[in-house]
Amino acid sequence: MEAFLGLPALLLVALLGSGTVKITSGGRSRLVERLGKFDRELQPGLSFVLPMVEKVVSYESLKERVLDIPPQQCITRDNVSIEVDAVVYWQLLEHSRAYYSVDNLQAAMVNLVLTQIRAEMGKLDLDQTFTTRTEVNECLLKELDEATDPWGVKVTRVEMRDIVPSRGVQQAMEQQMTAEREKRAAILRSEGEKEAQLNEARGQAEALVLDARAQQEALLLEADAQAKQQSTLARAKAEAALEIARALEASPRAEEALRLLLAKEWMAMGEQMAAAPAGSVLMVDPQSPAALLSALKAFQKSDS
């Protein structure tokens, strides 16, 4: 009985050893040729291959894979040399088409990606290669997906990782950035100085306006005070004249007193006349108070 049970096990080992039984893992695929002609694709699980008649010619993964594209020298539209590398995500959808349509699938894809990258970089200026990276990735994805469709390959994503200009271009870009920063700093400094000058000018103008207003107010106050003083003096003189007139009307002796007062003022005026410029003459009748008063007033006006 033990010998009978051990016979299938020995037979299975023999079949496995001869390559007749194939176990395909999940997410992978095998291509089988019969007498040199494609026969079938083995799915995941246990499969049998006829020895000497059938042969497994390809064993590939159906999972999404990553293809690392090495750095490639490219020339932009403005004749700048740059170095570009990329990453391509792809998946094998039809194993048989990929095996029989192209020899060395990965090498073919690498060269195809490099060609497309050079073509796209040649359409752009240096500055555009940094600002339009997303658009370039989408364009490369579309073109590569269409180009690899006959091979049974699906390109799912393309990413350009690094865009490195030559050393001379990097130095020029650094100098340009430095000059741009210095330009911005100079503009900011000039704007600050301009604002400071404007503020100073505004302050001076406001100070002048305030000073002028203060002087104007002082003049107005002084003029108002002088006007009030003159008005008060005029009222006092008018009242004095009225008092003198009343006194003359009330008492005849007041005229004699007025004559003496006017004589005193006339003598003081004479002293002023002596110090006055040549040609100043006062003609008056001392016996007439009214004439003497008029003469004194006229002299005072001419002297002032």
Secondary structure, DSSP 8 states (H G I E B T S, - for coil): -HHHHHHHHHHHHHHHHHT-EEEE-TTEEEEEEETTEEEEEE-SEEEE--TTTEEEEEEEE-SEEEEEEEEEEEE-TTS-EEEEEEEEEEEES-HHHHHHH-SSHHHHHHHHHHHHHHHHHTTS-HHHHHHSHHHHHHHHHHHHHHHHGGGTEEEEEEEEEEEEE-HHHHHHHHHHHHHHHHHHHHHHHHHHHHHHHHHHHHHHHHHHHHHHHHHHHHHHHHHHHHHHHHHHHHHHHHHHHHHHHHHHHH-THHHHHHHHHHHHHHHHHHHHHHHS-TT------TT-HHHHHHHHHHHHHHH-
